[in-house]
Amino acid sequence: MTGVFERTSAVAIESPCILVCMLDTASGLCLGCGRTGDEIAAWTQLSPEARRSIMSTLSERLATLDR
């Protein structure tokens, strides 16, 4: 099978990350995006619907943090 190549490409995953990765010790939320450490760790394994559901809560979460 000469000349047959499998082409792979990275799939972009929607993410709220703003590269300010620091967890607040009191709340457990990232000070940059508002996700929990568990959510961040599982992010690539979550369905697009689950990621969007989490993202819909992030602005409210961030508003509760003392920065």
ZIRA-V168634 format. One record per pair of residues at least 4 apart in sequence whose C-alpha atoms are under 7 Angstrom apart, sorted by the first residue. I is the first residue (numbers start at 1). J is the second residue. D is the distance in whole Angstrom. If there is no record, write none. Layout:
i=(I/I)
j=(J/J)
d=(D/D)
This chain:
i=(16/16/17/17/18/18/19/20/20/21/21/21/22/22/22/23/23/23/23/24/24/24/24/28/28/29/29/29/29/30/30/30/33/34/34/34/35/35/35/36/37/38/39/42/46/46/47/48/49/50/51/52/54/57/58/59/60)
j=(33/55/32/33/32/33/32/31/32/30/31/32/30/31/32/28/29/30/31/28/29/30/31/36/37/34/35/36/37/34/35/36/58/58/61/62/39/40/58/40/41/42/43/46/50/51/51/52/53/54/55/56/58/61/62/63/64)
d=(6/7/7/5/6/7/7/7/5/6/7/6/5/6/7/6/5/4/6/5/5/6/6/6/7/5/5/5/7/5/5/6/7/5/6/5/6/6/7/6/6/6/6/6/6/6/6/6/6/6/6/6/7/6/6/6/7)
